[in-house]
Amino acid sequence: MKITSTIRVIAISKRASLHSQGPQGERLSQTWSNQLSFEQLGIFPYHSYKWGNDTTTKVGASTLPENTKLSSNKTVRRIRVHGGNVKWHALSLDTGNYSWGSEAVTRNTMILDVVYNASNNEFVRTQTLVKSAIVQVDAAPFKQRYLQHYGVDIGHKKKEIAGGTKKEGEEGETATEEVKKSNHVLRKLEKRQQNRKLDSYIEDQFSSGRLLAYISSQPGQCGRVDGYIMEGKELEFYMKKIQKNKEKRSVIHANSFADIIVVEAAPTQSN
């Protein structure tokens, strides 16, 4: 700030002195003298700043976004960045570590689909994995852990029995194949059942074999697609958003299909 102020004061004083006489002795006007640059006046700042990106250096080079794709061909690049540090740019991935907060468990699972992105719907069409994207992950690792911890096999559809309808994942029901357990294990599972709570939305997702998850990592920076399983109000919010997008797409497809039918059914004019 001090350097800038000093330069302005010198420039004003020099321009004022040049009003009466120019470099060749001619008289200068007020307008012409104000158009002189610092270089023409012989004024140079102490530091010469270069505006814009300096593409000759790593720190100034303009790098494009990685746009990590959902693919089984896992590709991660090691990039040397400013200060000798290292970043990992993921080009394509299909697995990641996802945390189930209410159960305090994390499992490595497959990413099956990209279903929603608040910033750009094009990322959904191209199956691009970015931070804050909503994806569907395989529920099998979490289902297996739930069975091991509580002794309850969740995620089965309703079965018709003589007494009426009943879910296999309801409390008190164990795995389909009965495994003999010791009394110690049975007492431990029974005690865990007392505080067991499972959201109805989560249970419905276990029935389909897919869980909605939020990507919290940056694949273009750390080379990983990690996140957490959504629950509660957040899950309800994004389920409404996804359903709304599905309805919009169905309306668009229906309108385009109707236009095609109208064009094909239009009578041809005879000469």
N, C-alpha and C positions, 0 to 999 in steps of 0.2 A: 504493500500500500504506500510506503514512503517513497519507493523508487518511482511509482506511477505518478505521485503528486509532484515530485521533483521534475520529472520529464515534462509534465503539463506546464509548470511554471516557466521552465526554460523555453518551451515551444512558444508560449504566449509572448514572452519578452522578445524572442528573436523575430517573430512575425510582426510585432509592433515596430521593431527597429527597421524592418524591411519595407514598411509602408512608404517611406520617403524615397528609398533608393534600392534598386534590385541588384543582382549579381553583375550585370553589364552597365550599371549606372542609370538605367531607366527607372521611371517612377512606377511603383507598384500600386495596384488597386487593392481595396480591402478584400474583395472576393478572391482574387488570384493568390494573394498571400495566404489565405486560409486553406487553400487547396494543396499547399506544400506538405509533403510527408516528412517524417522525422529524419529519413535518410537524406532527403534533399536539403534539409536544414542543418545536416551534420550532427544530428543527435542520435545516439545509439544507446539502447538500454544495456545494463550490465549483464543481463542474462537473455540469451536469444531462445525464445520458446518456439517449438515447432507444433503448430496446431494440426489436429487430425492424428490418425493412427500411423505409427512408424512401422511399416511392414517388414523392415529389415531385422527387427528383433522379435523374440518370442512373446514378450510382454505386450508389444504393440500390434502384433499380427491379428487380423480379424479372422477368427476361426468360426466356421459354420457350426450350427447345432448338430449333435450326433443323430438325433431322431432314432433312438433305439427301437428296433423292430422286434415283434414277437415271432421268434423262429427257433426251431430246434437246433439250428446251426449256431452254436454259441461262439461269439466273436467279441473279444475284449482287447483293446489296444493299450499299450503302455506309452504315455506321453510325458515328455520332459517339459516342465513349465518353469515359470520365473523363479529364480532363487535356487535352481537345482532340484526343486521338488518334483514329485511325480503325481500324475493323475491317470485314472483308468477310464478310457472312453469305451463304453459298451455299444457295439454296433447291432448285436442281436442276442437276445436271451429268452429263455422260457421257464426259468425257475427262480425262486427267491425265498428268503426267510420271512415268514409272516407270524406276527404275534397275536395271540388271543388274550386280550387284556383281562377279562373277567375270570379266566381260568389260569392266568399267569403261566402261559405255555407258549413256546415258539417252535415252529416246525418248518422245515424246508419242503416246499410243495411246488407243484406245477402251476404255471399261469396258463389259463385256458382261453381267455377272451378279454378284449378291452371293450367295455360297455358304455363308458361315459367319460367325457372330458369337458370341464366347465369353460375352458378357454377356446377350444376349437373342435368342432365335430369332425373335422377332417382327420384328426388323430384317431378317431374311432374307426373310420373307414379304412385307413391305412394300417391299423393295428400298431400304433406307435406308443411306446412305453415312456412316459415322462412323469415327473413329480406331480402329485395331486390327481393323477388319473385313477379312475375306478375300474378295477379288473375283477374277473371271476377266477378263483383259484380252486384247486382240487381239495375236497373236504376229507379225503380218506385219511391223511395223517392225523388230523384232529379228531376224527371219529374213532380211530384206533386208540388214541390217548384217552379219550373219554371213557371208552369201554374198559381200559386197563385201570383207570383211576376210580371210577364209580361202579364198574360192573354193569353198566347199562349200555345196550346197543341201540343208539339213536339213529334216526334217518330212514326208518322203514315206513312204507306207506301203510294206510289203514287196512286191516284184515277183517273180513266178514266171518264172525264166529256165531255160535248158537246164542250166546247171551247178548249179542249186538256188536257194534263196531268197537275196536280197541287198537290202540297204537302199540307196536312192539317197543317203542322207545319210551313208554311211560314208566313211571317210578315203580320199582319192584321187579321189573322184567330184566332178565339177564340175556346173554348172548344166545343165538339160536342153537349152537352146539354146546351142550352142557359140559363144563369142565369141572372136575372134582377139585374143590378148594378146601384148605384147612380151616379149622374153626377160627384161628387167629386172623386169617385173611377175610373171612366172612364178617367177623366183628368189626374189622377195620372198614370194610366197605359199607356196612350198616351205619357206622358213625358218620361217614362222609355223606351219606344220603340225607342226613338231617339238614345240612346247609346247602344242598344242591338246588340251584336255580338255573333254568334255561329259557331264554327268550323264545317266544313263539315264532318270531321271524327267523331266528337262527335255526330252530328245529325244522321249519319248512325248507330252508336252504339245504340242510343236511339230507332231506328227502330227495332233493334234486342232485345231490352230489357236488354242488358248487357253492362257494361262499363269496360274498362281495367283500372286496378288500380295497384298502387305500394305499397307494404307493407314496411312501414318505421319504425315500432316498432319491438321489439324483443320478440316474444311470450314466449320464455323460460326464460326471465328475468322479464318482467312486467305482463305476463299473458293476454296480449291483442294483437289483430291482427288489428292494425290501419294503415292507410296510406292515400293516396291521389289519385284523378283521374288524369290520365296522359293527357297532352295536348301538342299541338304544335310539335316541333321537336322531343321531347322525345317519344311522341305517335307514330309518323311516324317511328322512329328507331325501336321500339319494335314490331310494326306491321309487318315490314319487317322481323325481326328475327323470329317471330311466323310463318309467311307464309313460310319462308325458312325451318323451322323444319317440317312443315306439308308436304312439297314437298319431303323432305328426307324420312319421314316415309312412304309416299305413294310409293316411288320407292322401298324401302326395302320390303314392303308387296307385291308389284307386282312381284319382283324377287323371293321371297320365294314361291308365288303361282305358278309361272311359273315352278320352280324346282319340285314342287309337281306334276304338270301335266306331266312333262317329265318323271318322275319316274313311274307314273301310266301307261303311254302310252308305256313304253319300252317293246319290245316283250320278251317273255320268251323263253329260250333256251330249246329245246327238246333233251332228251338223245338219 
